[in-house]
């Protein structure tokens, strides 16, 4: 089995990549620059991770996302939610709405599926997870099932989406990453770009909580 990996450089996609290396032959890692705040840092992290595993990596620009979205992930004129209480469901829902990018994962998967079909690959590997599926429906198992049903028609070789972190929460993903020897120091799980992760955005806070629960200090 062969695969193309959608690699953002974050925790979930990196751990899913590490599993894909064990379960498939990874042909290519793809990172998409859709104008997100963290693009520069995500691209650097993804490139470093692909290099660590000795894999080919390409970056695809998709700047048009800024033309139709007011997401806080894309526009610096929109305030990015900070220090969200992860135990407050209402606050988490509001945060998810603020950073929602229209059909982002649907677009990214279809883009990767084009490469997967052209390269004769069986799978597009993603880093979806159970924890964020509660507020981001395009992380859910139901979404993957629906996409796979569509890909049976839109790809001649029946490319399928697989996420090895689909049924895990963030703590469990960190634990899996530890068992796989994932280079945690290389990942970038922040909505912002910079020399260091901000520690305040929802993505940073989820990572910090997961590491704390899993006993990881790196």
Secondary structure, DSSP 8 states (H G I E B T S, - for coil): -EEEEE--SSHHHHHHHHHHHHHSEEEEEEEEESS-TTHHHHHHHHHHHHHHTT--EEEEE-GGGGGS---TTT-TTS----S--TT-HHHHHHHHHHH--TTHHHHHHHHHHHHHHHTT-SEEE----HHHHTT-GGGSHHHHHHHHHHHHHH-TT--EEE-TTTT--HHHHHHHHHHHT--GGG----SS-SSS--S-SHHHHHHHHHHHHHT---
